[in-house]
């Protein structure tokens, strides 16, 4: 994407005209989880297609708009639906909204997703705090010229997910009466679900869950200096030795059932941060 910095500025300026509030936290709401944005107060909603240089979400279950406002006392900007590499977008396009959130003033990024559980001790409907990730997409959004104003040429990814935010998430789940799984998210390009042999390989590499998003956004967030919290909704089991067929409809159904608990978790995290 040529003149990335200029395009980010133009998109951010457009959004500043829509809302004078400066967001502190960016939220990326994955498959079936966009309903959380409906709870944002004093909200301003902007369709992706109206924002300069923004891609448009093509995936079922993604509303395709930004929502800015207040949630649990925090000023937030939420993506109701995200972009994926498998849709044909470049990695720079997939991560463009993260750059815009940073330009608008965000300091933290909460990334959510629906994923398959490769760890046999997990169950569909579990929520997992992401401790780390493995990039198996075969691509990286930072390939190409680097703009030092946006971040360093070689960003450190040793603590890609912020430890303090992870602890807040675990405490928030405890407050709500359930426990969070913890694990490593393996990012693949998709759009196919994995073969049994591929799942066994990814598990042996150290992955606990597998999904088709999140990793690009988290790389760019770290490049931009944002603190990241990642939470996965495990919608199906993807254990290679006992793999069963899975469909997008089944994924959406489980995400929908888990939605109330997931929404309450994110709200509790925001509330905890407001009072800490």
N, C-alpha and C positions, 0 to 999 in steps of 0.2 A: 504494500500500500504506500504509494508515494506521498511525501509531505504529511506523514502520519501526525506529527505535532500540530500542524495547521488544521488538519481535519478534526482532531480532538478538540482544539480550541473552538472551532466553529460549532461543533455539536454542543459543547458545554455552554457557549454563549447563548445558543438557542434555548437551552433548558433553563438558564438563569433568567431569561425573560418570562418563562412560564411560572417559576417559583423563586422567591427571594431567599428561601431558607437554604442554609448551607448544610448538606448532609454530613453526618459524622460516620455513619455506617452504611455500607453498600450491602444489599442482599441479592443473591442470585438464587431464584426459586426454580427448582427443577421439576421434572415430570410429576404432574398431579398435585404439586405443592403450592401452586400459585395463589390459592385461596387466602394465604396469609396476607397478601397485599390488600385484600378487601377489608382488613381490620385496621389499616393505616388511617389515622385521623387527619383532618384538615388537608386532605390529599389533593394532589394535582396529578392527573393521569395523562400521559402522552404516548400515543401510538408510535411504535418504532418507525413506521414508514414515513412519519412526518419529521423525524429528526435527521438533520443533515448527516450523510455518510453512514447511517446506521444500516446494518443488514436487517432482514425481516425473517422472523421465526416461521419455519414451515412444518414443525412437528405437532402432531395431534396432542392435545393436552397442554399446549403452551399458548397463553393469551396474546403475547406479542406487544407488551407495552411497559413503559416505565411508570412507577408510582412513587411520588415524592410526598413526604409528610412526616407525621409523628407516630411512633409506635412505642408503647411502654416508656414514655418520657425521653426517647431518643429520636433525633432527627435522622431519618433514613431515606435512602433511595433504593427501590426494589425493582429488580427485573422480573416481570411476570412472563416467564419463558426465556430460554437462552438459545444460543446458536451453537451448532455442532460442526465439527470438521467434516463429518460424513454427509452433511447437507450440500457440500461442494464449496463452502466458504474457505478462504485461506485462514491460517492460524491467526493472522493479524486481524482479520475481520471478526473471528470468533471472540477475540479478546478485546476488541475495540471498546465495548461498554465499560470494561474495567478501567481503561485509560481515562474515559470520560468521568467516571465516578471520582477518580483521583483528582482530576482537574477541577471538579466541583467542590473539593475539600474533604472527601472521605478519608478517614484514617484507618478504618478497619473494613474487612470484607468477610461476610459470612457466605459460604458456598454450600449449597445443598444439592443432593442428587438422589435418584433412584438407581439401585445397583443390584448385581447378583452376588449372593454370598458364597464364597469358595471355602471359607473356614467351616468345617462340619459342626462346630459348636454353636454356630449362628442359626437363627430361624427367620423365616419370612415375617416381616412386621417389626423386626428389631431395628433400633436406631443405633448408629455407630459414629463415634467421634473419630475423625480421621487423624491418625498420629503421623502418618507420612504417606508418600505416594511413590509409585514406580511408573515412569513414563514409557509405555509400550505403544504409543501412537505412531512412532516412526517419524515424528516431526517435532518442531519446537517453534513457538511464536516469536522467539528472539532472533531467529536466523535472518540474516540480512544486515544492512547498515544499522549501527547503534547510535541513537540520539542520547548523548550524555545528560541532557536536561531531563530525560525521562527515567534514566537509571544507568547503572554501570554495565560495561560490556560483558563482564563475567559475574553475574549476581550469585551470591552464596545461597544455596538451597538446603543447607544442613539443618535449618530449623524452619522449614517451609510453612509449618502450621504452629501458630503461637502457643507456647506452653501455658501462659496465664489464661488465655481464652479457653483452652482445653479443660483446665481445672474448673473454670467457671461453668462450663457446660456440664461437667460431671456433677458438680454441686447442684446445679439447676435440676437435673434429672432426679437426684436424691430428694430434693425438696418436693418434687411432684410424685414421688413414690415408685419410681422405676429406675433400673440401672441401664447405663449406656454400654454398648459394646465398644471396644477400642480396637483399631486395626489399621492395616495398610491398604490404601485404595490403589488398584492397578488401572491405569487409564489406557484404553485401546481406541482405535479409530472408529470401529464399527463400519457399516451398520449391521453386519451379521452378528448374531450371537455366536459364542465361541464353540469350537469342536471340543469333544471330551479330552483329546490329547493336549490341546492348547490350554484348557483349564488346569489340567494336571501340571503342565509346565509352569503356568503363572503362580499356582499355589506353591510349587517347589522353589520358585524365585523369591517367595516371601509375601505374596499378596493374600489378603483376607477377603477382599471383595473386588469385583470387576465392573467397570462402567465405561461409558463413551463420552464423558464430559469432564469438567472440573480441573483436570491437570493443566490445560492451557491457561485457564483463568488464574490459577494459583501461581504459575510461573510468572505471568505478567504482574500479578499483585506483588510478588516478592521483588521483582525488578523495580517496581514503582515505590517500594517501601511501605506497602500496606501490611497490617497485621491480619493474619488469616485464621478463620475458624471454619472447619469443614465438617458437615454432618451428612451421613448417608442413611437413606431408608432402604433396608434390604427387602426387596420385593419378591425375590425368588432365590432358590438354592441352585448354585452352579458348581456342584461338586463333580469333578470329572469322572470319578469312578462309578458314580450312580446318576449320571445326567439324564434328565427327562426333558422333553421338548418344552419350550417356553414361547409365549407370544407377547407382543406389545400390550395387548388387551389385558392379559393376566398381570403384567407389571403395573399397569394403570390401576387395576382393581385393588391390588395390595397397597399401592401408594395411597389410594383413596381411603382404605380402611384405617391406615396408619396416620392419616392426615391430622385428626384432632390432637393426638399425642405429640406429633411433630410440631404442630403450630404452638401448642402450649409450651413445648421445650424452648423454642426460639424466643417466645415472649418472656419466658422466665429468665433466659440468659440476658436479654435486654434489660429486664427489670432489675436483675442482680447488678448489672453494670451501672445502672442509674443510681443505685444506692451504695455503691462501693467507693 
